[in-house]
Amino acid sequence: MARGRSSLAAFLLAAAAVFFSCQLRKVFVPSATRVDALAVQREQAAALGAVLTAAAAAAVPAPVLAARGEDDEEGFDLRIIVIIAPALVAVSWALFNVWRVLFRQTVRIGES
């Protein structure tokens, strides 16, 4: 025998959903005096934020450029070679191994 759905259960579920949604509306809406207090608090927070932002901007030190002599030459920066050299060694070693194997296989194919 197949069990049928009860229309009473569906009705009770819908009624409970409506009841709780009405209750939630009452919980999340503040009273009028509370709304006024929140508005004043927001204005004070905005004013304080503006003051703090201005103070933080004023506290940032200005950059100071180093004095440069007229006879200073910059020269070549060796850090470039220090950074690129290991990569060049790795690439050359990999190419050496690949071409060596390719040459051996070509010789073997020619012998067959």
C-alpha positions in Angstrom: 0.0 0.0 0.0 1.5 3.4 -1.0 1.7 6.1 1.5 0.0 9.3 0.6 1.2 12.7 1.7 -0.8 14.5 4.3 -2.2 17.8 3.3 -2.3 18.8 7.0 1.5 18.4 7.3 2.0 20.7 4.3 -0.4 23.3 5.7 1.3 23.2 9.1 4.7 23.6 7.5 3.5 26.6 5.4 1.9 28.2 8.5 5.1 27.7 10.5 7.1 29.4 7.7 4.8 32.4 7.6 4.8 32.7 11.4 8.6 32.6 11.7 9.1 35.0 8.8 6.8 37.5 10.6 8.7 37.0 13.8 12.0 37.7 12.0 10.8 41.0 10.7 10.1 42.1 14.2 13.5 41.0 15.4 15.6 42.8 12.8 13.8 46.1 12.6 15.1 48.5 15.3 12.8 50.9 17.1 12.6 54.6 16.0 14.8 55.9 18.9 17.4 53.3 18.2 17.4 54.3 14.5 18.1 57.9 15.5 20.9 56.8 17.8 22.4 54.7 15.1 22.3 57.6 12.6 24.1 59.9 15.1 26.7 57.1 15.8 27.3 56.7 12.0 27.9 60.4 11.6 30.3 60.5 14.5 32.2 57.5 13.1 32.4 59.1 9.6 33.8 62.3 11.1 36.3 60.4 13.2 37.3 58.4 10.1 37.9 61.6 8.2 40.0 63.0 11.0 42.1 59.8 11.3 42.6 59.6 7.5 43.9 63.2 7.5 46.2 62.5 10.4 47.6 59.4 8.8 48.2 61.3 5.5 50.0 64.0 7.4 52.1 61.5 9.3 53.6 60.0 6.1 57.1 61.2 5.7 58.1 62.8 2.4 60.8 60.9 0.3 64.2 62.3 0.6 66.5 61.9 -2.4 70.1 61.2 -1.8 72.6 63.8 -2.8 74.4 62.8 -6.0 77.8 64.1 -6.9 78.5 65.3 -10.5 81.3 62.8 -11.0 79.4 59.7 -9.8 79.1 57.0 -12.4 76.7 54.1 -12.0 78.7 51.4 -13.8 77.5 47.9 -14.7 75.3 46.1 -12.1 76.7 42.7 -11.5 73.4 41.5 -9.9 72.0 40.9 -13.3 74.7 38.3 -14.1 74.4 36.7 -10.6 70.7 36.2 -11.3 70.8 35.1 -14.9 74.0 32.9 -14.8 72.4 29.9 -13.0 69.5 29.9 -15.4 71.9 30.0 -18.4 74.0 27.1 -17.0 70.9 25.0 -16.5 69.6 25.7 -20.0 72.9 25.0 -21.6 73.3 21.7 -19.7 69.8 20.6 -20.7 70.5 21.4 -24.4 73.8 19.6 -24.3 72.1 16.4 -23.0 69.2 16.6 -25.5 71.5 17.1 -28.5 73.8 14.4 -27.3 71.0 11.9 -27.1 69.6 13.1 -30.5 73.0 12.7 -32.1 73.3 9.1 -30.7 69.9 8.1 -31.9 70.6 9.6 -35.4 73.8 7.5 -35.6 72.0 4.3 -34.6 69.2 4.9 -37.1 71.9 5.4 -39.8 73.6 2.1 -38.8 70.4 0.1 -39.2 
